[in-house]
């Protein structure tokens, strides 16, 4: 087939052309070495893989090279991290390497909002695009159902305990849990950006209409169940983690878990199929696992441990994706995901664009849905030079982990040779390999320089080490991340967060948990308006959540919400169905 021109066609139109020549999921599996009893097709072109069967069969096979893809601090438009992940995978294929990739499943929130489905773009995409973008094999739907079932169990129990005496509860085989309604941290989930559901009141009506209380919704990817999906290494592991989820506390401050509510088994039943990674492909036919969810600013934001362990047994090179910049996505990959999985990366790719570096060099805001200011399409080497401080900070973060950084310059047609040369000069001086990668325009052939740099970096001496030890008190861990990764002068706590911190630092069980920071992805700091490398600031922590099942505590910094909002010009305005061709149109 002749290659479509990405400068003239929308992503969904390019995907439509390539999907006419897709490999079947049976062929993908066969080429990877997956047996028929290990493959669970959902259609002719995608399906799930029973990774526990594969891992048992290949337990003695050495792992392939492990590569993480992260980025500099992005603009609200994103800088092409998923596209670069797929482009690198296609480049490895062009170099004759047996390679796999893992990206996160898109949320309906950004797909229907301003960021799109994160399927890549141009000639580096994941297909089939429409199933990928609209629920795929149902993992997110299962998470929503399991999460909301837990809330049903909690709120029903509160109602019954309020209405029944102890004798009546005993007759129904229930013990009084004495749930404190002021201590309920968990809310409901939905997979859209619905700001009107951030704060709600439920149980209005009579005593048969539920327990009257304040409640909330958060986006599905921020559910602890999504984090559990990302970090579980087996079904037994997932089952144990689900039973540890803390939903509220009783009147004495003791945790009320899903196991206390006897809902953990049913939740695991809803989650049963989610743990098996989904197998799709790139436009050029390389195998791509799609598993777990996005939003590293409000969640762990990693492709799953299950997908990575599976792929590392099946391939010689495996490219996995972490959310947003290296300050949050890579930091969580480094200190949470790798600690839990026991896997060690060989290098990390940092995606950078001239556009984002100009933003960090003093450029005007980049509001989604509006034309770019001319400064972003006209040469301004001085602005790029100033913005490179942000890139260098991320290079230093990757090097602090003890692995080699590779900077991937993701170019736009308006970028000039002088601007790109300035990025290369500063990145190389900071100790990184650098490659300009034209995968969006040329597919795998455009990613060959990046591919060669990554293959070379994978051979470097590996001194991978964690930023903090779990024996370190939580307060010290938060400060270490804030100072060494974000560049803060220190940390301050709002009263509620300070009270929780004191209790957590004194709790030996909590001290064993990892630290999953929540902050804006648009700045190294907590303030999305502070670009470049901010100095002279203190990280404000306003709350600390406990994700005991996932295995970490969640300090929340700044004004970030677990429920994003829908913009005034969302993508759903342009998504439709071509009735005659029986095709969904407008997805990007």
Buried (B, 14 or more C-beta within 10 A) or exposed (E): EEBBEBEEBBBBBBBBBBBEEBBBBBBBBBBBBBEEEBBBBBEEBBBBBBBBBBBEBBEEEEBBBBBBBBBBBBBBBBBBBBBBBBBBBBBBBBBEBBBBBBBBBBBBBBBBBBBBBBBBBBBBBBBBBBBBBBBBBBBBBBBBBBBBBBBBBBBBBBBBBBEBEEEEBEEEEBEBBEBBBEBBBBBBBBBBBBEEBBEEEBBEEEEEEBBBBEBBBBBBBBBBBBBBBBBBBBBEBBBBBBBBBBBBBBEEEEBBBBBBBEBBEBBBBBBBBBBBBBBBBBBBBBBBBBBBBBBBBBBBBBBBBBBBBBBBBBBBBBBBBBBBBBBBBBBBBBBBBBBBBEBBBBBBBBBBBBBBBBBBBBBEEBBBEEEBBEBBBEBBBEBBBBBBBBBBBBBBBBBBBBBBBBBBBBBBEBBBEEBBEBBBEBBEEBEBBBBBBBBBBBBBBBBBBBBBBBBEBBEEEBEBEBBBEBEBBBBBBBBBBBBBBBBBEEBEBEEEBEEBBEEBEEEEEBBEBBBBBBBBBBBBBBBBEBBBBBEEBEBBBBBBBBBBBBBBBBBBBBEBBBBBEBBEEBBEEEBEEEEEEEBBBBBB
